[in-house]
Amino acid sequence: MPSEFKTVALIGKYQSREVAEALVALAEYLRSRGCVVLVEQTTAASTGTTGYVVSSYEVIGTRADLAIVVGGDGTLLHAARRLAAFKVPLVGVNQGRLGFMTDISRKCMLERIEDLLAGRFGSESRALLDAHVFRGGEQVFHTLAMNDVVVNKGELGRMIEFELRIDGEFVYTQRSDGLIVATPTGSTAYALSAGGPILHPAVPGIALVPLCPHALANRPIAVDDRSVIEILLHPPNDARVHCDGQSRFDGRAGDLVRVTRSAQSVTLLHPPNHSYFAMLREKLRWSESPRNT
């Protein structure tokens, strides 16, 4: 059966010899299969990948049928946000550490890509968040997040105070180090480290996870992903807004942070027999026998 992926883009973690080697192997293999190979321009410059069409994210978005991301989850997060508007499906080859989303291992990379080209793959849609910051009623910041939007104390050595509203309804005023607003994808990232729940990717929910709250009664909660989440920063302390740990905005007391599910989404492709729960068992080391001490 002819492959539906005629033009394939390669995106990699910058300044990594292992990634450069993997990219070259992938590019040569894809070319041997008759694919047009695009290499993202910063990836090409930092890894020395030559002999292929060097392209911006905008060109990749308009030309590519598939984007293969080589690196860790952070590399995939960046690529996903840049390509979300173009609806280019992504698949991840893990060259990082845990790799919750980059689920193809380097050692079987070519075999799994062969499966994809032959049409043997699973597909799932992952939700994104829209994060807006308003100051004096005017929008001063907007970006997308695939994992989470985090409002925290930044470099302050003290807690911040904020008011949380959901769909216009007052929920609580909290003093803490901040709040994580996480998608199901992000529920296994920073939110998990902060004691939040794991949300299966198919769950239409958003997790709200306090960071070191002053009142121990403040617990993580999950809300409908159609909710409008608003965080009003109380004086006197400013705060910082982080999105996927890759973009940030320095907020001020009085700013309103509004988080909603984005109309955009990201399509991830998985190799045959991919299992979300098997991934959790492996990454979180569930079912391991206790070690003798």
N, C-alpha and C positions, 0 to 999 in steps of 0.2 A: 504494500500500500504506500503511495507517495506520501512523504512527510508534509505536514501542514506548516512546518517551520522552515521556510526557504531562506530567510535572512535572520541571522542570530547575532545578538550583541554580547560582548564580553565586558564585564565590569569587575575590577579587582581591588583588593586592599592595596593601598599605596606603599611603595618602598619595602617590598617583601620579596626575597629571592624565591621562596617556596611558591608564592602566588604567581610570580613571573613564569616559573617553570610550568605550573599548572595551566596558565593561560596559553602558553605556546603549544603545549600538548593538545589542549582543547581546540585551538585555532587550526592546527594542522589536521586534526581529526575531522572537524566540521567541514573544512575545505575538501577533504577527501570524499566526504559524503555529498558534495555538490552544493553546500550552503554558501551564501554570501556572508562573510564575517565582518562585523563592525567592532572596533575596539574603542571604548569610551576614551576621550582625549586625555584626561588626567591620568587614567590608568596606563595608557600607552606611553606617556611621558615619564611616568615614575617607574614603570617596570621594564622599559626598553623593548616593548613588544613592537616589532616592525613588520612591514610587508603586508599589512591589512588596512582596511579603510578606517581611518581615525575619525571619530564622530562625536559631536556634542550630545548631551542628553536629549535636546530637542530633535536632532536628526534621528537618534535611536528611537525616540517616541513615535516618529512619523514613518520610519522604515522597517523597524524590527518586528518580527513575528514572535520573538522570544528573547529574553535577556537572561544570561547565565551569570550569576554573581559568585565570585570566588573570594572567600574571606570569612569573616564572622558575621554574627547577627547585626552588628553595627553597620557593616558595609551594606548589608541587604536593606536595612532600615533607610539608609540614605538614598539608595537607588530606588526603593519603593516610593518614597515621597516625590522624588524627581520625575518618576514615570507614571504616577497614579493617574494623572489627567489623560494620558495616552492609552491607558488600558492594556499595556504590554504585560503579558504574564512573565513571572520570574521563577527561577529555580536556583537554589543555593548549594554551592559546594563548600563544605566546611573546612576552613583553614584557620579557624579561631579556636576558642576554648570550648564552651558548652555547646553552642550551636543549636538552639531550639528551633530556628527556622531554616538554617542551612543544613539540610538533613541528608545530603549526599556526601559520603566520605571520599577523601582524596584517592584512597587506594582502589576504589571501584568506580571512579568518576566516569571513565569512558564507557563502561558497560551500562551505567545508569542513563547517560546521555543517549546511548544507542536505543535504549528502551523508549525514551521520550520521542526521538525521531521516528520510531516505529509506531508511535501512537499508544504505547503502553505507559500510561501515567494517570494519576488522579489530579483533580483540580478542586481548589477551594477558594472562597472569597474571604478576605480579612478586612475588617472594618478599620477606618481611620477616624481620627478626631480633628475637628476644627477648633483651634484655640484663638480667641480674640481677647485683646486687652483694650479697655475703654478708659479714657481719662477726660473728665469733664464732659462726658457724653460723646466724645469723639474717639473713633478707633485709632489707636496708635501702634498696634501690632497685630499681625495675623500670620499663622502658619499651620501646617498639618502635622499630625503626630500619628505614628502607627502603634507605638508602645504606650506612651503615657505623656501627660502634661503634669508637671510637678511645680507647685508653688511652694517655695521654701525660704528660709531666712537668709540665704546667700552667705555672705561673709560675716554676718552679725554673730556675736557671741551670746545671743539671747533669743528667746522665743518670739514669734510674731503672733499677732491676733487677727483673726478674720471671721467674717460671717459667711455661712454657707446657705445658699438657697437652691432649691430644686423646683423647677417649673414655677418659679415665682413665690414658692412657699418657704418661709423661714424654717430651717432645720436646726441649726445651732450656731452659737459663737464659740470659737475654739482658740485656745492658746496652745501652741505646739511649735515644733520645728517646721511644720508645713503639712501639705496634703498632696497625695498622689491620685490622679485621675487616670485610670488605666483601662485600656481595651482588653478583651480576652487574650489577644496576642501579648500584651504587656503584663498580663497577670502573672507570667512566669519570669518577669524581669525584676526591676526595682521593687515593685509592689509585693512580690513574693518575699524578698529580703526583709521588707517592713512588716511582715506578718499578714499580708492580704490573702484572699482566697484565690485558688486557681479556677479560672473560668474556661471551660471548653470553648474552642473557637466558634462553634455553632451557637453558643449561647448569646442571645441578643441583649447583652448587659454591659454595664460599665462599673468598675470597682472604684470605690472611694476609700483610700487607705491613709489614716492619719500618721504623721511622722512624730514619734515621741510626744504624744499629747500630755498636757499637764494633768488633765483629768483622766484617770484610767478607765472611766466609763465610756470614753470615746473609742468606739470599735469600728473596724472596717465594715462597710455596707456595700451591697450591690444594688444598682438601680437599672431601670429599663433604659436601653440605649436610645430611646426617643426623648429622653429627659434633657432639659436645658439646665446645666449646672453652672451656678454663678458663685464666685468667690470674691467678696468685697474686703479689701485690705483696710484694716483699721489703723489709725495713727497710734503711736508716733512712729512706728518702725516701717521702713520700706521692705520690699520682698523681691525675690527673683523668680521669673517664670522660665522653666526649662521644658523643652519639647524633645523627647527621645534622647535626652542627654547630648544633643548635637546642636541645637539652637537655643538661644536664651534672650530674655528681655528683662531689663532692670525696671521693676515696677516701683511705684510710689504709693505711700499711704493715700487711700481714697480711690485707687484704681479698682476697676471691676474686671475680673477675669471670667470670661464666658466660654464654656466648653460644651460642644455638641457633637453628635456623630456627623461626620462629613457625608456629603452626597457621593463622594468618590470612595473607591475601595481598591484593594490590591488583590490580584489573582496569583496564588502560589501553586506551582505544580510539584507533585510528589512522585517518586518512583513507585513501581508496583509494590503492593503489600505494605505500603506505609501505614503505620499505626500511631496515632497521637499518644495513646497510653503506653505503647512500647517505648516511644521516645521519652516520656516522663520517667518510666522505670529506669531507663539507661542514664538519663541526664541527672536525675535526682537520687539515683542509687536506691530506688525502692527494692524491697525483697532481698537485699544483701544480708548475708548472715552476719550477726554481730562479731566484731573482732575481739579476740582474746586480749586482755590487758595484763 
